[in-house]
Amino acid sequence: MKTLLFPALLLMLCGCSAVGPETTAPEPPTADRLFSTEEGHEVESLAKWWHRFNDPVLADLVDEGLKNSPTVASALAKLRASRASREGAEAEFYPHFSADGSYTWQRGWGKQSTGGWNRNLSASIDASWEIDIFGGMRRSLEQAQAKEAQLAYALQEVRVSLAAEIAATYVAVRRYEAQIAIAEANLALQERNVELVKKRHKSGDVIRYDVVTAEAQAARTRALLPQYRNNLTDASLKLDWLTGKSPYAWQARIIETQDTMHLPEITPKALPADLLRRRADIRMAEMDVLAQTAAIGIAEAELYPKFTLGGTIGLSSPDLSPWDSYTRTVRFGPSFHWNLFSFGYWQKRVEAARETLEATVSDYRNTVLDAYRETEAAWIAHHREVERTPALLDAERFCREALAIAEKRYNFGDIAIDDVITQQSLLLSAQENLIAHRAQLFDNAITLYRALGGGWSDEASTNASGTNHP
């Protein structure tokens, strides 16, 4: 009965609380108000926000990228590796068994040698079970769970960022297409004007100056086209790369389809801190705090003794003797290891872990505050860009009307060619401003969706749910 007292005592001590602080989520900074509207969309409804632009090509691009991108595959593989590490940490709570065996032939030479071959057989089974009295193993498991959750949220961040980047690149493709179309239309108009001016010059109505001025205007517009086409090619190749495709995989599909994108109504609700914390970067920072909190317990556990229950069952025999001649051994009992003197090494490890935790909590708070700033700035930028639309439409309309008047007056000889060229340049500028404005509207909407956590799915929560240790 007394032989079982010490092991039983060790087992009861296993119920002791682990050393180090408890791993609890940090308190985020509060935000009195985000946005000025009370009615709108919840973040959960923005899981596939790219479908709200009503463009089938965009929807297919993002969906394809989320399935095939090497970046997503890499993040997923890292998550699986972290999950395997966490499962390995769980296995530390159970007894470990190992087996050893050998069968050897041995012969010696010399006066003391028997002169023949000796055969030896030995086999043993070893078992060891570390008793987690002070919770070092439990803290290690908590740290592994936090790191697994962090990588699950990192996978979500990759997907959210990838969806936003694909959408922004698609907007750029459509923008460059529109710029090329506008430049080609203006070039056709300018080349027609060149021909008209040349005819008037031949008839003596205008001087050579009018011809070269019109030619120069057409040449300047013609020079823009290679640049726009190069921009279009770069953006198209980037789309292929982002979606995990070879170059020009999407080119035919994009050329054959029309730009059907429309700006959806974006009226997000005022976001409290707990809703904004659905952002993957904030959750990653939170898991970093939990992992570092567990690191303190891991370091403190090294200040205390480690107890292990172990045993060995073995047998050995020379010359393959009969069974009753085998030597059989059984060993069982507790053991311990204690870092008694280390000249403050382990104490400093604990101190370093605590200071690192303080820095990690500060980083977490900074991440939350930056998310507040980014979200509010994205909302304001979107709102202000929408306000520019009427003025830019008016500018394009008035420039078109002014050019028509200028051309008529030039034909009647009331104004010089310079006035017509000026109006052509103003119209081209107004049209390009309108194209850039439309692209900026979509870019701002994409940025806002991303800042709101758009693209988030429940998969991260499922992947990040820790497994309770034994």
C-alpha positions as CSV (number, residue, x, y, z in Angstrom):
1,M,0.0,0.0,0.0
2,K,2.8,2.4,0.8
3,T,4.4,1.7,-2.6
4,L,1.4,3.3,-4.2
5,L,1.3,6.3,-2.0
6,F,3.8,8.5,-3.9
7,P,2.4,7.8,-7.4
8,A,-1.1,8.5,-6.1
9,L,0.2,11.8,-4.6
10,L,1.7,12.8,-7.9
11,L,-1.6,12.0,-9.7
12,M,-3.5,14.2,-7.2
13,L,-1.0,17.0,-7.7
14,C,-1.9,16.9,-11.4
15,G,-5.0,18.8,-10.6
16,C,-3.0,21.8,-9.4
17,S,-3.4,25.0,-11.4
18,A,-0.7,25.8,-14.0
19,V,1.9,28.4,-13.2
20,G,1.8,31.7,-15.0
21,P,-1.1,34.0,-15.9
22,E,-4.3,32.7,-17.4
23,T,-4.5,33.0,-21.2
24,T,-7.4,35.4,-21.6
25,A,-8.2,37.6,-24.5
26,P,-6.9,41.2,-24.2
27,E,-9.4,44.1,-23.8
28,P,-9.5,46.1,-27.1
29,P,-9.5,49.9,-27.1
30,T,-13.0,51.3,-27.2
31,A,-14.5,53.3,-30.0
32,D,-17.3,55.8,-29.3
33,R,-18.5,55.8,-32.9
34,L,-17.6,54.6,-36.3
35,F,-19.5,56.0,-39.2
36,S,-22.5,58.3,-38.9
37,T,-25.3,56.0,-40.0
38,E,-27.4,53.5,-38.0
39,E,-29.0,51.7,-40.8
40,G,-27.0,49.4,-43.2
41,H,-25.4,46.1,-43.8
42,E,-23.9,43.9,-41.1
43,V,-20.3,42.7,-41.7
44,E,-21.5,39.1,-42.0
45,S,-23.5,39.9,-45.1
46,L,-20.3,40.9,-46.9
47,A,-18.7,37.5,-47.0
48,K,-18.8,37.5,-50.8
49,W,-19.0,41.3,-51.4
50,W,-17.5,41.0,-54.9
51,H,-20.8,39.5,-56.2
52,R,-22.4,42.8,-55.3
53,F,-20.7,44.6,-58.2
54,N,-22.9,42.6,-60.7
55,D,-20.1,41.6,-62.9
56,P,-19.8,37.8,-63.7
57,V,-16.2,38.1,-64.9
58,L,-15.2,39.7,-61.6
59,A,-17.1,37.1,-59.6
60,D,-15.4,34.3,-61.5
61,L,-12.0,35.8,-61.1
62,V,-12.2,36.2,-57.3
63,D,-13.8,32.7,-56.8
64,E,-11.1,31.1,-59.1
65,G,-8.3,33.0,-57.3
66,L,-9.5,31.8,-53.8
67,K,-9.5,28.2,-55.0
68,N,-6.2,28.1,-57.0
69,S,-3.9,30.8,-55.8
70,P,-0.5,29.5,-54.6
71,T,-0.6,32.1,-51.8
72,V,-3.8,30.6,-50.4
73,A,-2.3,27.1,-50.8
74,S,0.8,28.2,-48.9
75,A,-1.2,29.6,-46.0
76,L,-3.3,26.5,-45.8
77,A,-0.3,24.3,-45.7
78,K,1.2,26.4,-42.8
79,L,-2.1,26.0,-41.0
80,R,-2.0,22.2,-41.4
81,A,1.6,22.1,-40.1
82,S,0.6,24.2,-37.1
83,R,-2.4,21.8,-36.4
84,A,0.0,18.9,-36.5
85,S,2.3,20.6,-34.0
86,R,-0.7,21.3,-31.7
87,E,-1.7,17.6,-31.9
88,G,1.9,16.7,-31.0
89,A,1.6,18.9,-27.9
90,E,-1.6,17.1,-26.9
91,A,0.3,13.7,-27.2
92,E,2.7,14.9,-24.5
93,F,0.0,14.3,-21.9
94,Y,0.0,10.5,-22.5
95,P,2.6,7.8,-21.6
96,H,5.3,7.3,-24.1
97,F,6.5,3.7,-24.9
98,S,9.6,2.6,-26.7
99,A,11.1,-0.8,-27.6
100,D,14.7,-1.8,-28.0
101,G,16.2,-5.1,-29.1
102,S,19.4,-6.6,-30.4
103,Y,20.8,-9.9,-31.5
104,T,24.6,-10.0,-31.9
105,W,27.4,-12.3,-32.7
106,Q,30.6,-11.7,-30.8
107,R,34.1,-13.3,-30.9
108,G,37.4,-12.3,-29.3
109,W,41.0,-13.3,-29.9
110,G,43.7,-13.7,-27.4
111,K,44.7,-15.8,-24.4
112,Q,41.5,-15.0,-22.5
113,S,39.2,-15.7,-25.5
114,T,37.0,-18.7,-25.5
115,G,37.8,-19.1,-29.2
116,G,34.2,-19.3,-30.5
117,W,31.3,-17.1,-31.5
118,N,29.0,-15.9,-28.7
119,R,25.5,-15.0,-29.5
120,N,23.5,-12.5,-27.3
121,L,19.8,-11.6,-27.4
122,S,18.4,-8.7,-25.5
123,A,15.0,-6.9,-25.7
124,S,13.3,-4.3,-23.5
125,I,10.2,-2.1,-23.4
126,D,10.5,1.3,-21.8
127,A,7.6,3.5,-20.6
128,S,7.7,7.1,-19.3
129,W,4.9,9.5,-18.2
130,E,5.7,13.0,-17.3
131,I,3.3,14.3,-14.6
132,D,2.3,17.9,-15.4
133,I,2.2,19.1,-11.9
134,F,3.0,22.7,-12.5
135,G,1.3,23.1,-15.8
136,G,4.3,23.6,-18.2
137,M,2.8,21.1,-20.6
138,R,-0.6,22.7,-20.4
139,R,0.9,26.1,-21.1
140,S,2.7,24.6,-24.1
141,L,-0.5,23.2,-25.4
142,E,-2.3,26.6,-24.9
143,Q,0.6,28.2,-26.9
144,A,0.3,25.7,-29.7
145,Q,-3.5,26.2,-29.8
146,A,-3.0,30.0,-30.0
147,K,-0.5,29.7,-32.8
148,E,-2.8,27.3,-34.7
149,A,-5.6,29.8,-34.4
150,Q,-3.3,32.6,-35.5
151,L,-2.5,30.8,-38.7
152,A,-6.2,30.1,-39.3
153,Y,-6.8,33.8,-39.1
154,A,-3.7,34.4,-41.3
155,L,-5.4,32.2,-43.9
156,Q,-8.5,34.3,-43.7
157,E,-6.3,37.5,-44.0
158,V,-4.7,36.0,-47.2
159,R,-8.1,35.3,-48.7
160,V,-9.6,38.7,-47.8
161,S,-6.5,40.5,-49.2
162,L,-6.4,38.3,-52.3
163,A,-10.1,39.0,-53.1
164,A,-9.5,42.8,-52.7
165,E,-6.4,42.7,-54.8
166,I,-8.0,40.7,-57.6
167,A,-11.0,43.1,-57.6
168,A,-8.8,46.2,-57.7
169,T,-6.7,44.7,-60.5
170,Y,-9.8,44.0,-62.5
171,V,-11.0,47.6,-62.0
172,A,-7.6,48.7,-63.4
173,V,-8.0,46.5,-66.4
174,R,-11.4,48.0,-67.2
175,R,-10.0,51.5,-66.6
176,Y,-7.2,51.0,-69.1
177,E,-9.6,49.6,-71.6
178,A,-11.8,52.7,-71.2
179,Q,-8.8,55.0,-71.5
180,I,-7.7,53.3,-74.7
181,A,-11.2,53.6,-76.1
182,I,-11.4,57.3,-75.2
183,A,-8.0,58.0,-76.6
184,E,-8.7,56.1,-79.9
185,A,-12.0,58.0,-80.3
186,N,-10.3,61.4,-79.7
187,L,-7.5,60.4,-82.0
188,A,-10.0,59.6,-84.8
189,L,-11.6,63.0,-84.2
190,Q,-8.3,64.8,-84.3
191,E,-7.1,63.0,-87.4
192,R,-10.3,64.0,-89.1
193,N,-9.6,67.6,-88.1
194,V,-6.1,67.3,-89.5
195,E,-7.6,66.3,-92.9
196,L,-10.1,69.2,-92.8
197,V,-7.4,71.7,-91.9
198,K,-5.2,70.4,-94.7
199,K,-8.0,70.9,-97.2
200,R,-8.6,74.4,-96.0
201,H,-4.8,75.1,-96.2
202,K,-4.7,73.9,-99.8
203,S,-7.7,76.2,-100.6
204,G,-5.8,79.1,-98.9
205,D,-8.3,79.5,-96.1
206,V,-5.8,78.9,-93.3
207,I,-2.1,79.1,-92.9
208,R,0.5,76.3,-92.4
209,Y,0.5,77.0,-88.6
210,D,-3.0,75.5,-88.3
211,V,-1.9,72.3,-90.0
212,V,1.1,71.6,-87.8
213,T,-0.8,72.6,-84.7
214,A,-3.5,70.0,-85.5
215,E,-0.9,67.4,-86.4
216,A,0.9,68.0,-83.1
217,Q,-2.4,67.5,-81.1
218,A,-3.0,64.2,-82.9
219,A,0.6,63.1,-82.3
220,R,0.3,63.7,-78.6
221,T,-2.8,61.6,-78.3
222,R,-1.3,58.9,-80.5
223,A,1.7,58.7,-78.1
224,L,-0.7,57.9,-75.2
225,L,-1.9,54.7,-76.7
226,P,1.2,52.5,-76.3
227,Q,1.4,53.6,-72.6
228,Y,-2.2,52.7,-72.0
229,R,-1.9,49.4,-73.8
230,N,1.2,48.5,-71.8
231,N,-0.7,49.3,-68.6
232,L,-3.5,47.1,-69.7
233,T,-1.1,44.2,-70.4
234,D,0.5,44.6,-67.0
235,A,-2.8,44.5,-65.2
236,S,-4.0,41.6,-67.3
237,L,-0.9,39.6,-66.5
238,K,-1.3,40.4,-62.8
239,L,-4.8,39.0,-62.9
240,D,-3.5,35.8,-64.3
241,W,-0.9,35.6,-61.5
242,L,-3.3,36.4,-58.7
243,T,-5.7,33.7,-59.8
244,G,-2.9,31.1,-60.2
245,K,-3.1,31.0,-64.0
246,S,-0.5,31.1,-66.8
247,P,-0.1,34.4,-68.7
248,Y,-3.1,35.5,-70.9
249,A,-5.4,32.9,-69.5
250,W,-8.2,35.4,-68.9
251,Q,-7.4,37.7,-71.8
252,A,-10.0,36.3,-74.3
253,R,-12.8,36.2,-71.6
254,I,-12.2,39.9,-70.7
255,I,-12.0,41.1,-74.3
256,E,-15.2,39.3,-75.3
257,T,-17.2,40.6,-72.4
258,Q,-18.4,44.0,-71.5
259,D,-17.8,46.0,-68.3
260,T,-21.0,45.5,-66.4
261,M,-19.7,46.7,-63.0
262,H,-22.0,49.0,-61.0
263,L,-21.4,50.6,-57.7
264,P,-23.5,49.0,-55.0
265,E,-25.2,50.8,-52.1
266,I,-22.7,50.8,-49.3
267,T,-24.2,51.9,-46.0
268,P,-22.5,49.9,-43.2
269,K,-23.8,50.1,-39.7
270,A,-21.9,51.8,-36.9
271,L,-19.4,49.2,-35.8
272,P,-18.8,48.5,-32.1
273,A,-15.4,47.1,-31.1
274,D,-16.6,43.5,-31.0
275,L,-17.8,43.6,-34.6
276,L,-14.7,45.2,-35.9
277,R,-12.6,42.6,-34.1
278,R,-13.8,40.1,-36.8
279,R,-11.0,41.5,-38.9
280,A,-8.4,38.8,-39.3
281,D,-5.4,41.1,-38.5
282,I,-6.9,41.9,-35.1
283,R,-7.7,38.3,-34.3
284,M,-4.1,37.4,-35.3
285,A,-2.8,40.0,-32.9
286,E,-5.1,38.7,-30.2
287,M,-3.8,35.1,-30.7
288,D,-0.3,36.5,-30.5
289,V,-1.1,37.9,-27.0
290,L,-2.5,34.5,-25.9
291,A,0.6,32.7,-27.2
292,Q,2.9,35.0,-25.4
293,T,0.9,34.8,-22.2
294,A,1.3,31.0,-22.3
295,A,5.0,31.5,-22.9
296,I,5.3,33.0,-19.4
297,G,3.8,29.8,-17.9
298,I,6.2,27.7,-19.9
299,A,9.2,29.7,-18.6
300,E,8.0,29.7,-15.0
301,A,7.4,25.9,-15.1
302,E,11.2,25.5,-15.6
303,L,11.7,26.9,-12.1
304,Y,10.0,23.8,-10.6
305,P,10.9,20.1,-10.6
306,K,9.5,17.8,-13.3
307,F,8.3,14.4,-12.1
308,T,8.1,11.3,-14.3
309,L,6.8,7.8,-13.8
310,G,8.8,5.3,-15.7
311,G,9.5,1.7,-16.0
312,T,11.3,-1.0,-18.0
313,I,10.6,-4.6,-18.8
314,G,13.5,-6.5,-20.4
315,L,15.1,-9.8,-21.0
316,S,18.5,-11.0,-22.2
317,S,20.2,-14.3,-22.8
318,P,23.6,-15.5,-24.0
319,D,23.8,-18.2,-26.6
320,L,20.0,-18.4,-27.0
321,S,19.6,-20.3,-23.8
322,P,16.3,-22.1,-23.0
323,W,13.5,-19.8,-21.8
324,D,14.0,-20.7,-18.1
325,S,17.6,-19.4,-18.4
326,Y,16.7,-16.0,-19.7
327,T,17.5,-13.0,-17.5
328,R,14.3,-11.0,-16.9
329,T,14.2,-7.6,-15.4
330,V,11.4,-5.2,-14.3
331,R,12.0,-1.6,-13.2
332,F,9.4,0.8,-12.1
333,G,9.3,4.0,-10.1
334,P,9.2,7.8,-10.1
335,S,12.0,10.2,-11.0
336,F,12.4,14.0,-11.0
337,H,14.6,16.6,-12.6
338,W,15.0,20.1,-11.2
339,N,17.1,23.1,-12.4
340,L,18.4,24.0,-9.0
341,F,21.2,26.4,-9.8
342,S,21.4,28.3,-13.1
343,F,22.7,31.7,-11.9
344,G,19.4,33.4,-12.7
345,Y,19.0,32.0,-16.2
346,W,15.5,30.7,-15.9
347,Q,14.4,33.7,-13.8
348,K,15.5,36.0,-16.6
349,R,13.6,33.8,-19.1
350,V,10.5,34.5,-17.1
351,E,11.3,38.3,-16.9
352,A,11.9,38.4,-20.7
353,A,8.6,36.6,-21.4
354,R,6.7,39.1,-19.2
355,E,8.3,42.1,-20.9
356,T,7.6,40.5,-24.3
357,L,3.9,40.1,-23.3
358,E,3.7,43.8,-22.5
359,A,5.0,44.7,-25.9
360,T,2.6,42.2,-27.6
361,V,-0.4,43.7,-25.8
362,S,0.7,47.2,-27.0
363,D,1.0,45.9,-30.5
364,Y,-2.5,44.5,-30.2
365,R,-3.9,47.8,-29.1
366,N,-2.1,49.5,-31.9
367,T,-3.5,47.0,-34.4
368,V,-7.1,47.7,-33.2
369,L,-6.6,51.5,-33.3
370,D,-5.1,51.3,-36.8
371,A,-8.1,49.2,-37.9
372,Y,-10.5,51.9,-36.5
373,R,-8.5,54.5,-38.4
374,E,-8.4,52.5,-41.6
375,T,-12.1,51.7,-41.5
376,E,-13.2,55.3,-40.8
377,A,-10.8,56.7,-43.5
378,A,-12.1,54.2,-46.1
379,W,-15.7,55.3,-45.3
380,I,-14.9,59.0,-45.6
381,A,-12.9,58.5,-48.8
382,H,-15.7,56.6,-50.4
383,H,-18.3,59.2,-49.3
384,R,-16.2,62.1,-50.6
385,E,-15.5,60.5,-53.9
386,V,-19.2,60.0,-54.5
387,E,-19.7,63.7,-53.9
388,R,-17.4,64.5,-56.9
389,T,-19.6,62.6,-59.5
390,P,-22.0,65.4,-60.5
391,A,-19.3,67.9,-61.0
392,L,-17.2,65.6,-63.1
393,L,-20.2,64.7,-65.3
394,D,-20.9,68.4,-65.7
395,A,-17.3,69.1,-66.7
396,E,-17.3,66.4,-69.4
397,R,-20.7,67.6,-70.8
398,F,-19.6,71.3,-70.9
399,C,-16.3,70.4,-72.5
400,R,-18.0,68.4,-75.2
401,E,-20.4,71.3,-75.8
402,A,-17.6,73.9,-75.8
403,L,-15.6,71.8,-78.4
404,A,-18.6,71.7,-80.7
405,I,-19.0,75.4,-80.5
406,A,-15.3,76.0,-81.0
407,E,-15.2,73.8,-84.2
408,K,-18.2,75.7,-85.7
409,R,-16.6,79.1,-84.9
410,Y,-13.3,77.9,-86.4
411,N,-15.0,76.9,-89.6
412,F,-16.5,80.3,-89.8
413,G,-13.1,81.9,-89.1
414,D,-14.1,83.5,-85.8
415,I,-11.4,81.8,-83.7
416,A,-7.9,80.4,-84.2
417,I,-7.0,76.7,-84.3
418,D,-5.4,77.1,-80.9
419,D,-8.8,77.5,-79.3
420,V,-10.0,74.3,-80.9
421,I,-7.0,72.4,-79.8
422,T,-7.4,73.7,-76.3
423,Q,-11.0,72.5,-76.2
424,Q,-10.0,69.1,-77.5
425,S,-7.4,68.8,-74.8
426,L,-9.9,69.9,-72.2
427,L,-12.4,67.3,-73.4
428,L,-9.9,64.5,-73.3
429,S,-8.8,65.5,-69.9
430,A,-12.4,65.6,-68.6
431,Q,-13.1,62.2,-70.1
432,E,-10.0,60.7,-68.5
433,N,-10.9,62.3,-65.2
434,L,-14.3,60.7,-65.4
435,I,-12.7,57.3,-66.1
436,A,-10.3,57.7,-63.3
437,H,-13.1,58.8,-61.0
438,R,-15.2,55.8,-61.8
439,A,-12.2,53.5,-61.1
440,Q,-11.5,55.4,-57.8
441,L,-15.1,54.8,-56.8
442,F,-14.7,51.1,-57.2
443,D,-11.3,51.1,-55.5
444,N,-12.7,53.0,-52.5
445,A,-15.6,50.5,-52.3
446,I,-13.2,47.6,-52.4
447,T,-11.0,49.2,-49.7
448,L,-14.0,49.8,-47.5
449,Y,-15.3,46.2,-47.9
450,R,-11.8,44.9,-47.0
451,A,-11.6,47.3,-43.9
452,L,-15.0,46.0,-42.8
453,G,-13.7,42.4,-42.8
454,G,-15.5,41.7,-46.1
455,G,-14.6,38.2,-47.3
456,W,-14.7,36.7,-43.8
457,S,-16.2,33.3,-43.5
458,D,-17.0,31.0,-40.6
459,E,-14.1,28.7,-41.6
460,A,-11.7,30.7,-39.7
461,S,-13.7,30.4,-36.5
462,T,-13.9,26.7,-37.0
463,N,-10.2,26.2,-37.8
464,A,-9.3,28.5,-34.9
465,S,-11.3,26.7,-32.3
466,G,-8.8,25.2,-29.9
467,T,-8.9,21.6,-28.7
468,N,-9.1,21.3,-24.9
469,H,-6.2,19.4,-23.5
470,P,-6.7,16.2,-21.5
